[in-house]
Amino acid sequence: MIKLKLFYDKNLKQIKIPSVLKSSRNRIVSNFIFDTGSPHTILNYSDSLRLGIPHVTKSEIIRMGGRVYQSYIFNNFEIIFKSPEKEIIKEILPVRVLKPNSLKMERIEEMDRFPNILGIDFLEKGYKFVCDIVNEEIYLEKEELKTEPVNQYNNSFKPLLN
């Protein structure tokens, strides 16, 4: 289990988690807010441009902030969390990017105000998540997948002699 520092914005009622975001083209430092009501991890438009993420593969329609957006999926996205003790959690997962339906400056600036959202799809990768707002800490632990030992012998073999 690793301990991460969080930043609690009391005015916006948001818990911001510092992270490193990585695509095949670039790497940046940014923040996520955790939203268990979001089925998907969503990357804001500005960070997607800074990472060089292409907006070509359409995904589902997403409703957010009273508006409807077309999302684009990018499958080779890496999130890196680092503890103050230099422990690291890395996870590759698909991310949705909400692209403005207009390239007018006010629409782009509106999209820039959207936070990056860490959705429930992250926890579904086997993570335990504990949040301690009082001490501004988050604890993350990934459970190891439990697998049965593989039987290298064919159990259907029946002896010829009785």
N, C-alpha and C positions, 0 to 999 in steps of 0.2 A: 504494500500500500504506500502510495506517495502522497505527500502533503503539498498542496499548491496554495499560493497566495491569491486571494480574490480581492476585488475592489467593489464595494457595495455603494451604489449610487442611491442615497436615501430619497432624493427628489424624484428620480425616475423609477424607483423601486426595481432596479436592475442589479444583478450580480454579474460583474464582468470578470472573465477569466482570461488572463494574458496567455498568448499562444504564438507559436511560429507556424505559418502556413506555407505549404510548399507545393508547387506544381513542377512539371518537367522543365519549365522555362525559368522559374524564379522562386525566390524565398523571401517572405516578409514577416514582420512582427505586427500582430494585431490583437484584438480582443474578441471573445465570444460571450454571448449571454446564453444561459442554459434555459431551454423552454421544453418542458416535458409534454406540452400540448402540441408541439410541432413534430410531425412524423419524420421530417427530413432536416438535415443540416443545410442551412442556407447561407451562402456567401454574398455579401453586398456587392453591388455593381462595381464600385471603385476598386475594391480589393481584387475582384476578378480581373480587372484591366491591369492592375499592377502585377498580377501573377501571370499575365499572358494567357489566360484561359479562353479558349474559343467558345463563342456562343452560337453553336451550330446544331446541336442535338436537342431538339425540343422534347420537353417532358410535360408534366401535368400543369394545369392552371392552378395558381395559388392565390388565395384570398388573404390579404394582409392590410391592416390599417384602413379598412373600409373600401379598398380597391382590389381590382382583379389584375393579376400579372401572369404573363407567360413565363414559365421557368425553362431553363436550359440545364441539362445534366452534364456533369464532368466527372468521370469515373476514377481518374488517377490523381486524387487529391489527398495530401497528407497533412494531418494535424499533429503538432508536436507540443507537448506540455512539459515544462521543466520546473522541478522543485527548487527551492532555495538551496537544497543540499546537492543539487546537480543531478538528481534522478530524472529519468526521462521516460515518458510514455509517448509512443508513436502509433498512429493509427491511419490506415488508408481506407477511405470510404468515399462513396459517391456524394457529390455536393450539388445543390441546386443553386443557380444564379438567376436572380430576377432582373430581367432586362427591361429598361423603360420602353414603352411603346412609341415614344417620340424622342428625338434627339434635341429637343428644345432645352435650353440651359436650366429652366426651372424644374423640368421633369428629372433631369440628371441630378441636380442638386437635391431633389426630394429623395431620390434613390440613395444618395450618399448618406443621408441621415439614418437609413435602415441599419440596424446593427447586424453583425454576423450572428447567426443563431445555431447553437449546438442542439440538434434535435434528438428525439428518442432513439433514432437509428444508431447513434453513437453508443448509448447504454446497451442496446440490443446486441452489441458485439461482445457482451459478457462482463460489463463493468458494474462495480458497486460504486455508488456515489453518495458521499455524506457531505453536507454543507453546514459549516459552523459560522454563521453570520457574526456572532459576538466577537470571535477571534479572527474574523476575516480569513478563514481557511476552508479549503475543500480537500477531501480525501478521496482519491481514486484508486481502485484496485481492480485488476482484470482477473477474473476467475479462469483457472486453467480448464480447458475442455477435458472432460472425463471420457476416456475411451476404454473399451474393453480390450484386453490383450488379444492379439490375433493368433488364432490356432493355425499353426503351420501344417498340421496334418489334416487330411480329409476324414472327417468323422463318419462319413457314409461307408467306409471300408468295413466289410463284414468278413470274419474269418471263414475260410473254406471248410475247416474241420469243426465238427460239433462235439 
